[in-house]
Amino acid sequence: HLNDISIEIARYIIANDGTALYGGDLRVGGFTYYFSELSNQYKKSDDNSLKYINYFIFPNTKHLTKDVRIDFASKQIGIVQVDPPRSITIDFNREYFPNKNIEDRYLYCECFREMRKKMAEDSDARILVGGKLLNYLGYLPGVIEEGLYTLNENKPLYLIGAFGGATQKLIQLIDGHD
């Protein structure tokens, strides 16, 4: 159900001449794939505007091959590569394993924070649904961190807590619960 509502929200935004923003990677069967297909289905031949923009953090940017970039461009999908904070030393030649190495986890936390802040700046509003409460790659669960930065930007924040997860917890926090 969570996948279905996420895809339907993106479809509504794209089909009604909005631009959907998403911070994702290139996992097979992930939202990035589904949203790119939606963008391709709803693009208009006489309209070159971007209907979907995907934000990528390092080290996920290492997977943005020429073929991926060509595919995204053909579907009128924007790519935003969010630079790591300057406080982090990056080795572009090594693999990072955030679930096995604490320094790598720190790198991911910092990079995700930069991406989430950038998305909050770039968006007009944010819709949150679901979200991990465990095994997330950030200082906070991603959805909660996204909500925080959106509120800090004084942008509208729409919360759908019916599917549980971090969004439901965020609603409870806003309502004054522990």
LODREN-259632 format. One record per residue (C-alpha): residue in three letters; x, y, z; residue number from 1. Coordinates in nm, 3 decimals, decimal comma. Example, Ala and Ser with C-alpha at 12.3 -4.5 7.8 and 13.67 -1.06 7.14 Angstrom:
2
- ALA/1,230/-0,450/0,780/1 $
- SER/1,367/-0,106/0,714/2 $
***
This chain:
178
- HIS/0,000/0,000/0,000/1 $
- LEU/0,287/0,234/0,082/2 $
- ASN/0,439/0,183/-0,263/3 $
- ASP/0,101/0,235/-0,429/4 $
- ILE/0,025/0,564/-0,254/5 $
- SER/0,377/0,695/-0,315/6 $
- ILE/0,348/0,622/-0,685/7 $
- GLU/-0,003/0,769/-0,703/8 $
- ILE/0,106/1,091/-0,531/9 $
- ALA/0,396/1,123/-0,776/10 $
- ARG/0,163/1,045/-1,068/11 $
- TYR/-0,079/1,318/-0,956/12 $
- ILE/0,200/1,576/-0,925/13 $
- ILE/0,354/1,488/-1,262/14 $
- ALA/0,023/1,454/-1,450/15 $
- ASN/-0,091/1,795/-1,325/16 $
- ASP/0,217/1,982/-1,446/17 $
- GLY/0,399/1,980/-1,115/18 $
- THR/0,753/1,862/-1,058/19 $
- ALA/0,811/1,571/-0,822/20 $
- LEU/1,136/1,575/-0,624/21 $
- TYR/1,283/1,256/-0,481/22 $
- GLY/1,610/1,166/-0,318/23 $
- GLY/1,690/0,816/-0,431/24 $
- ASP/1,942/0,577/-0,569/25 $
- LEU/1,931/0,347/-0,868/26 $
- ARG/1,819/0,023/-0,700/27 $
- VAL/1,630/-0,210/-0,928/28 $
- GLY/1,259/-0,177/-0,849/29 $
- GLY/1,312/0,133/-0,633/30 $
- PHE/1,106/0,450/-0,642/31 $
- THR/1,361/0,620/-0,867/32 $
- TYR/1,278/0,369/-1,139/33 $
- TYR/0,901/0,399/-1,094/34 $
- PHE/0,905/0,778/-1,082/35 $
- SER/1,122/0,793/-1,395/36 $
- GLU/0,870/0,576/-1,579/37 $
- LEU/0,587/0,806/-1,467/38 $
- SER/0,778/1,107/-1,589/39 $
- ASN/0,830/0,938/-1,923/40 $
- GLN/0,461/0,845/-1,954/41 $
- TYR/0,334/1,193/-1,875/42 $
- LYS/0,586/1,405/-2,061/43 $
- LYS/0,448/1,619/-2,340/44 $
- SER/0,625/1,641/-2,672/45 $
- ASP/0,597/2,020/-2,680/46 $
- ASP/0,708/2,071/-2,319/47 $
- ASN/1,074/2,046/-2,220/48 $
- SER/1,015/2,119/-1,851/49 $
- LEU/1,127/1,867/-1,593/50 $
- LYS/0,845/1,672/-1,430/51 $
- TYR/1,068/1,472/-1,200/52 $
- ILE/1,399/1,559/-1,039/53 $
- ASN/1,606/1,298/-0,861/54 $
- TYR/1,863/1,404/-0,601/55 $
- PHE/2,170/1,186/-0,558/56 $
- ILE/2,428/1,188/-0,281/57 $
- PHE/2,785/1,069/-0,295/58 $
- PRO/2,867/0,778/-0,318/59 $
- ASN/2,545/0,697/-0,509/60 $
- THR/2,658/0,949/-0,771/61 $
- LYS/2,926/0,701/-0,873/62 $
- HIS/2,648/0,499/-1,041/63 $
- LEU/2,535/0,785/-1,265/64 $
- THR/2,686/0,644/-1,580/65 $
- LYS/2,660/0,802/-1,922/66 $
- ASP/2,379/0,555/-2,006/67 $
- VAL/2,182/0,651/-1,694/68 $
- ARG/2,221/1,020/-1,774/69 $
- ILE/2,107/0,965/-2,134/70 $
- ASP/1,806/0,763/-2,013/71 $
- PHE/1,709/1,033/-1,763/72 $
- ALA/1,750/1,310/-2,021/73 $
- SER/1,533/1,122/-2,272/74 $
- LYS/1,256/1,105/-2,009/75 $
- GLN/1,297/1,473/-1,912/76 $
- ILE/1,424/1,384/-1,567/77 $
- GLY/1,652/1,622/-1,384/78 $
- ILE/1,951/1,504/-1,188/79 $
- VAL/2,080/1,699/-0,891/80 $
- GLN/2,410/1,576/-0,754/81 $
- VAL/2,441/1,702/-0,399/82 $
- ASP/2,803/1,761/-0,309/83 $
- PRO/2,929/1,617/0,017/84 $
- PRO/2,996/1,874/0,287/85 $
- ARG/3,347/2,020/0,275/86 $
- SER/3,416/1,884/0,622/87 $
- ILE/3,432/1,531/0,481/88 $
- THR/3,728/1,376/0,305/89 $
- ILE/3,614/1,176/0,004/90 $
- ASP/3,801/0,894/-0,164/91 $
- PHE/3,631/0,861/-0,501/92 $
- ASN/3,810/0,532/-0,572/93 $
- ARG/3,690/0,325/-0,279/94 $
- GLU/3,362/0,155/-0,197/95 $
- TYR/3,170/0,267/0,110/96 $
- PHE/2,991/0,028/0,345/97 $
- PRO/2,780/0,226/0,593/98 $
- ASN/2,637/-0,084/0,759/99 $
- LYS/2,984/-0,223/0,835/100 $
- ASN/3,205/0,080/0,895/101 $
- ILE/3,131/0,366/1,135/102 $
- GLU/3,331/0,621/0,932/103 $
- ASP/3,135/0,526/0,620/104 $
- ARG/2,810/0,560/0,814/105 $
- TYR/2,916/0,908/0,923/106 $
- LEU/2,981/1,000/0,558/107 $
- TYR/2,631/0,884/0,459/108 $
- CYS/2,472/1,074/0,750/109 $
- GLU/2,644/1,395/0,646/110 $
- CYS/2,566/1,348/0,277/111 $
- PHE/2,199/1,267/0,342/112 $
- ARG/2,171/1,573/0,565/113 $
- GLU/2,303/1,793/0,282/114 $
- MET/2,061/1,636/0,034/115 $
- ARG/1,761/1,672/0,261/116 $
- LYS/1,841/2,036/0,330/117 $
- LYS/1,884/2,106/-0,042/118 $
- MET/1,554/1,937/-0,125/119 $
- ALA/1,376/2,140/0,143/120 $
- GLU/1,521/2,459/-0,009/121 $
- ASP/1,426/2,359/-0,364/122 $
- SER/1,072/2,237/-0,297/123 $
- ASP/0,749/2,431/-0,266/124 $
- ALA/0,598/2,176/-0,028/125 $
- ARG/0,667/1,825/0,094/126 $
- ILE/0,444/1,520/0,133/127 $
- LEU/0,562/1,250/0,372/128 $
- VAL/0,434/0,892/0,384/129 $
- GLY/0,568/0,597/0,582/130 $
- GLY/0,940/0,593/0,648/131 $
- LYS/1,185/0,367/0,826/132 $
- LEU/1,220/0,380/1,201/133 $
- LEU/1,509/0,131/1,211/134 $
- ASN/1,811/0,066/0,989/135 $
- TYR/1,808/0,412/0,832/136 $
- LEU/2,116/0,593/0,700/137 $
- GLY/2,110/0,928/0,869/138 $
- TYR/2,123/1,092/1,208/139 $
- LEU/1,746/1,061/1,230/140 $
- PRO/1,497/0,853/1,034/141 $
- GLY/1,501/1,014/0,688/142 $
- VAL/1,135/1,113/0,682/143 $
- ILE/1,163/1,287/1,019/144 $
- GLU/1,480/1,468/0,909/145 $
- GLU/1,304/1,575/0,586/146 $
- GLY/1,010/1,707/0,787/147 $
- LEU/1,243/1,903/1,014/148 $
- TYR/1,423/2,075/0,727/149 $
- THR/1,096/2,147/0,548/150 $
- LEU/0,957/2,315/0,859/151 $
- ASN/1,286/2,505/0,903/152 $
- GLU/1,236/2,640/0,549/153 $
- ASN/0,882/2,744/0,647/154 $
- LYS/0,734/2,533/0,366/155 $
- PRO/0,405/2,341/0,376/156 $
- LEU/0,441/1,990/0,512/157 $
- TYR/0,171/1,730/0,446/158 $
- LEU/0,184/1,419/0,661/159 $
- ILE/0,006/1,092/0,580/160 $
- GLY/0,035/0,874/0,889/161 $
- ALA/-0,216/0,604/0,796/162 $
- PHE/0,066/0,373/0,684/163 $
- GLY/0,260/0,400/1,009/164 $
- GLY/0,633/0,438/1,012/165 $
- ALA/0,827/0,756/1,073/166 $
- THR/0,551/0,980/0,939/167 $
- GLN/0,307/0,848/1,197/168 $
- LYS/0,569/0,905/1,469/169 $
- LEU/0,627/1,258/1,342/170 $
- ILE/0,255/1,330/1,365/171 $
- GLN/0,256/1,200/1,722/172 $
- LEU/0,555/1,424/1,808/173 $
- ILE/0,379/1,729/1,661/174 $
- ASP/0,069/1,635/1,865/175 $
- GLY/0,284/1,646/2,181/176 $
- HIS/0,336/1,275/2,241/177 $
- ASP/0,673/1,126/2,339/178 $
***
